[in-house]
Amino acid sequence: MEELLSSNTPSLLTAPSVSQLFIQILLATVLGIVVQVHFQKFGSTHSNREGLRFVLPAITLTTLLVISVVKSSLALSLGLVGALSIVRFRTPIKEPEELSYLFLSIGIGLGLGAGQLFITTVMTCVILLLVAFLKVYYRSRIMDSMHLSIVSANTKRIHPDDITEVLHLACDRVDLQRYGSQDGYQEFLYVIEFTDSSGLSKISDELEEKFDNLKITFVDSPRIPGL
């Protein structure tokens, strides 16, 4: 029985050599930095962006460390399962994109720690190239959304439809969110969408040409998770 067990478990209990471990660490560092740069360039998350970007290479190397240690000992691998069963993450992942980059970093560490250097490198490149292509493709088709605040100190009252008519000249969507008037001031708050950012200057020129004493403010309105 002992001979049977020893013959069936050499791959599980064999620790990596020093040269193999050095190659794994080097490759994990390079791929971790590649994922970091990819997230910086193509990531669209707005919450904790910088913090997550700098953590990605560390997650890759940490996963490599854990897998390299526990795969050489059956007792350590069982202890890791018990330890992970009581771990709780107190910081929620608010956006699916964050989760995808975290899983990719963990997957790289797992693959390299298991000795699958070629398939891990190839699949990482394929995934990153696919994400980059989809980001560039869909980003060119998605309209930008902004909040437009207009405050008028004109003695002559402005009808909201007059401003809406001007906005439709450069915007694909115009939605009046709030309108108020007090002490001779009028306030308009719109949500506008457009595919060409040059429309902002066109909107400002048209409004200032048609109406006097306007304060125009454009505010970016990204989809903030959790709101």
N, C-alpha and C positions, 0 to 999 in steps of 0.2 A: 504493500500500500504506500509506504514512504517513497519507494522508487517511482511509483506511478505519479504521485503528486509532484515530485521533483522534476520529472520529465515533462509534465504538462504546464508548469508555471515558470519556466525560465524567463520568458519575455516580460512577464509581469514584475518579477522581482529583480531584474537586471538594471542596475543603475547606468546612466549614460557615461561614456568616457569623457575625459576633460576636453579633448578636441571637439567631440560632438556637442558638448554643452556650450563651448565657446561659439560654435557656429550657430546654435539655436539662439543664444543671447544676442549675437550680432544681427541675425535675421529678424528677431523679434523687435529689436530697437529700430531697425530700418523700416519695417512694416508699420510699427507703431507711429513713427514720425510721418510716414506717408498717409496714414489714416488721419492724423492730426491736421496735416496740411489740407487734405481733402475736405475735412469738416470745416476748416477755416474758410475755404474758398466756396464750397457749395452748400454748406449748412445754412438753414434758414430759421433756426430756433432763435428766440429773443430772450429767453430766461436762462441765466447762468451760463451764457455762451462761452465766456473766457475760461471759467472754472472747468467746464467739461472738456474744453479743447486741451488743456494742459494735463488733464488726468488720463486721457486715452492711452498714451505710451506707457504710463505707470501701470494701468490695468493689464495691458498686454504682458509686460514683464512679470507682474505679480502672478498672473495665471500660469505663465511658464514656470515660475519658481515652484508654485504649489504642485503642478502636475509632475515636474521633474523629481520632486521629493517623494510624493506619495506613491508614484508608480514603482518605486524600488522597494516598497514595503507594503504588504497586505494589511498589516495592523494600522499603519498610518492612513491608508485609504479608507478603512472602516472608521477610524477616528474622525477623518474629515467629513464623512457623511453625517456622523452624529453632531459635529460642530456646526455644520451648515443648517441642520434642522432647527437650531435655536437662534439663528441669526435673523434679525429683523432690520429692514431698511427704513430709517426714519424720514428720509428725504424722498418724496414721491417723484417719479419720472412723469413730467407733465406733457411731454410731446413724444409721439411715436418715433420721430427722427432721432431723438436722443437715445432711445432704447435700441434702435438699429445700430448706431455706432458703438454703443456699449457692448452689444452682443457680438459685433464684428471683432472688437478688440479682444473679448474673451475667447472667441472662436480661434483667433490667431494664436493666442497663448496655448489653448488646448491642442491645436493641431501640431504646433512646433514641439510642445512638451511630449506629445505622443510619437515624435519622430517622423511625422508626415510633412517633411519640409517642402517637397515639390508641389503636392496637391494644395497645401496651405497657401503657398506663394501664388500659384496660378489662380485659385479661387478668389483670393483677396484682390488681385488685379482685375479679374472679371467683374466682381461685385462693384468695385470702385468705378470702373469704366462705365458700367451700366447705370449706376446712380448719377454719374456726371452727365451722361447722355440724356437721361430723363429730365434732370434738372434744367439743362440748357434748352431742351425741346419745349417743356411745359412752361418755363419761365417766359419764353417769347410769346406764349399764347395767353398768359394770365394777365388780366388787367390790374393795374395798380389802384389801390383804394386810399383815399385821403379824406380828412375832415377839412372843410372850408368854413372859416369863421369870418363873417362880414359885419362890421359895426359902422353904422351910418350916423353922421352928425348933421345931415342935410336938413334944412328947415322944411323942405318939401318931402312929404312922406313917399316912400318907395313901396310899391306893391311887390310881394314876393314873386309873382308870376313874371315881372319884368326882369328880375335877376335870374330866375330859372331859364328864361328864354335865352339870355346871354350865355349861361353855362352850357346849354345844350349845343352850342356851336363848337365846343371843343371837348365835351365829355360824352362818354358812351352811356353813362347813367348818372342821374341827378336826383337826389332824394333829400327833401327838406325835413330836417330832424327837429328843429326848434326855431320859433320866431317869437320875439318879444319887443316891446316898446315901452320906454320910460324916460321921462324928463327930456324929451326931444331927441332921444337916441333910439335907434332901431338895431336889433341884433338878429342876424340870420346864421343858422348853423346847418350846413349841408354835408352829406356824404356823397362824394363824387368818385367815379371810376373812369379810367382812361387807359389807353394802350400806348400813347405817345406822351412822354414826359414834357415835350416842348409845349403841350397844351397849357401848362401852368402860366407861362409868360403871356400866352394869348388870352387867357382868362383875365389876368391882371390888367392887361392893356385895354381890353374891351370894357371891363367894369369901370376903370378910371376914366375912360373916354366918355362913357354914357352917364356916369353919376359922379357927383362931387363929394368931397369930405368922407371918403371911405377908408376904413382900416381893414386890410385884407390879410388873413393869416391862414397858411396851409399847415396842417399837422398830419404827419404820417399816422396811419391807423392800422398797424399790423394786427393779425389775429392772435391776441394774447391768450394763452391757454388758461383755463380755469375761470374765465370771466364770461 
